[in-house]
Amino acid sequence: MPIEVTMAQRRKHIVPALAQKMTGEVRRVSLLTRALHEMRVALDRLSREVVVCLAILICLWHVVGDFVIRLLRLSF
């Protein structure tokens, strides 16, 4: 019988300790998931901004090119 009592006592100590460790792991996984989501949102924003910047650069390239061509035609 003393073995059963010690096993029951041991379970009383092990279960809360495991529950506490699991709670910590769940919290860490939750934080990691939140951080990954925020990173994905930031990368989406960054990719949109890069596309807009490229569009602006292409437009400027065409405007400056047209301007230079007009200047060259007027000078000759």
Rosetta constraint file for C-alpha pairs under 8 A:
AtomPair CA 1 CA 5 HARMONIC 6.48 0.50
AtomPair CA 2 CA 6 HARMONIC 6.14 0.50
AtomPair CA 3 CA 7 HARMONIC 6.10 0.50
AtomPair CA 4 CA 8 HARMONIC 6.07 0.50
AtomPair CA 5 CA 9 HARMONIC 6.07 0.50
AtomPair CA 6 CA 10 HARMONIC 5.84 0.50
AtomPair CA 7 CA 11 HARMONIC 6.03 0.50
AtomPair CA 8 CA 12 HARMONIC 6.24 0.50
AtomPair CA 9 CA 13 HARMONIC 6.59 0.50
AtomPair CA 10 CA 14 HARMONIC 6.03 0.50
AtomPair CA 11 CA 15 HARMONIC 5.77 0.50
AtomPair CA 12 CA 16 HARMONIC 6.98 0.50
AtomPair CA 13 CA 17 HARMONIC 6.42 0.50
AtomPair CA 14 CA 18 HARMONIC 6.03 0.50
AtomPair CA 15 CA 19 HARMONIC 6.03 0.50
AtomPair CA 16 CA 20 HARMONIC 6.02 0.50
AtomPair CA 17 CA 21 HARMONIC 6.26 0.50
AtomPair CA 18 CA 22 HARMONIC 6.05 0.50
AtomPair CA 19 CA 23 HARMONIC 6.07 0.50
AtomPair CA 20 CA 24 HARMONIC 6.33 0.50
AtomPair CA 21 CA 25 HARMONIC 6.24 0.50
AtomPair CA 22 CA 26 HARMONIC 6.00 0.50
AtomPair CA 23 CA 27 HARMONIC 6.10 0.50
AtomPair CA 24 CA 28 HARMONIC 6.21 0.50
AtomPair CA 25 CA 29 HARMONIC 6.12 0.50
AtomPair CA 26 CA 30 HARMONIC 6.01 0.50
AtomPair CA 27 CA 31 HARMONIC 6.18 0.50
AtomPair CA 28 CA 32 HARMONIC 6.10 0.50
AtomPair CA 29 CA 33 HARMONIC 6.02 0.50
AtomPair CA 30 CA 34 HARMONIC 6.17 0.50
AtomPair CA 31 CA 35 HARMONIC 6.09 0.50
AtomPair CA 32 CA 36 HARMONIC 6.08 0.50
AtomPair CA 33 CA 37 HARMONIC 6.18 0.50
AtomPair CA 34 CA 38 HARMONIC 6.22 0.50
AtomPair CA 35 CA 39 HARMONIC 6.12 0.50
AtomPair CA 36 CA 40 HARMONIC 6.17 0.50
AtomPair CA 37 CA 41 HARMONIC 6.26 0.50
AtomPair CA 38 CA 42 HARMONIC 6.13 0.50
AtomPair CA 39 CA 43 HARMONIC 6.09 0.50
AtomPair CA 40 CA 44 HARMONIC 6.16 0.50
AtomPair CA 41 CA 45 HARMONIC 6.31 0.50
AtomPair CA 42 CA 46 HARMONIC 6.09 0.50
AtomPair CA 43 CA 47 HARMONIC 6.02 0.50
AtomPair CA 44 CA 48 HARMONIC 6.30 0.50
AtomPair CA 45 CA 49 HARMONIC 6.22 0.50
AtomPair CA 46 CA 50 HARMONIC 6.11 0.50
AtomPair CA 47 CA 51 HARMONIC 6.23 0.50
AtomPair CA 48 CA 52 HARMONIC 6.27 0.50
AtomPair CA 49 CA 53 HARMONIC 6.12 0.50
AtomPair CA 50 CA 54 HARMONIC 6.13 0.50
AtomPair CA 51 CA 55 HARMONIC 6.19 0.50
AtomPair CA 52 CA 56 HARMONIC 6.22 0.50
AtomPair CA 53 CA 57 HARMONIC 6.13 0.50
AtomPair CA 54 CA 58 HARMONIC 6.11 0.50
AtomPair CA 55 CA 59 HARMONIC 6.20 0.50
AtomPair CA 56 CA 60 HARMONIC 6.10 0.50
AtomPair CA 57 CA 61 HARMONIC 5.98 0.50
AtomPair CA 58 CA 62 HARMONIC 6.33 0.50
AtomPair CA 59 CA 63 HARMONIC 6.20 0.50
AtomPair CA 60 CA 64 HARMONIC 5.92 0.50
AtomPair CA 61 CA 65 HARMONIC 5.91 0.50
AtomPair CA 62 CA 66 HARMONIC 6.05 0.50
AtomPair CA 63 CA 67 HARMONIC 6.14 0.50
AtomPair CA 64 CA 68 HARMONIC 6.10 0.50
AtomPair CA 65 CA 69 HARMONIC 6.13 0.50
AtomPair CA 66 CA 70 HARMONIC 6.16 0.50
AtomPair CA 67 CA 71 HARMONIC 6.22 0.50
AtomPair CA 68 CA 72 HARMONIC 6.15 0.50
AtomPair CA 69 CA 73 HARMONIC 6.18 0.50
AtomPair CA 70 CA 74 HARMONIC 6.13 0.50
AtomPair CA 71 CA 75 HARMONIC 6.13 0.50
AtomPair CA 72 CA 76 HARMONIC 6.44 0.50
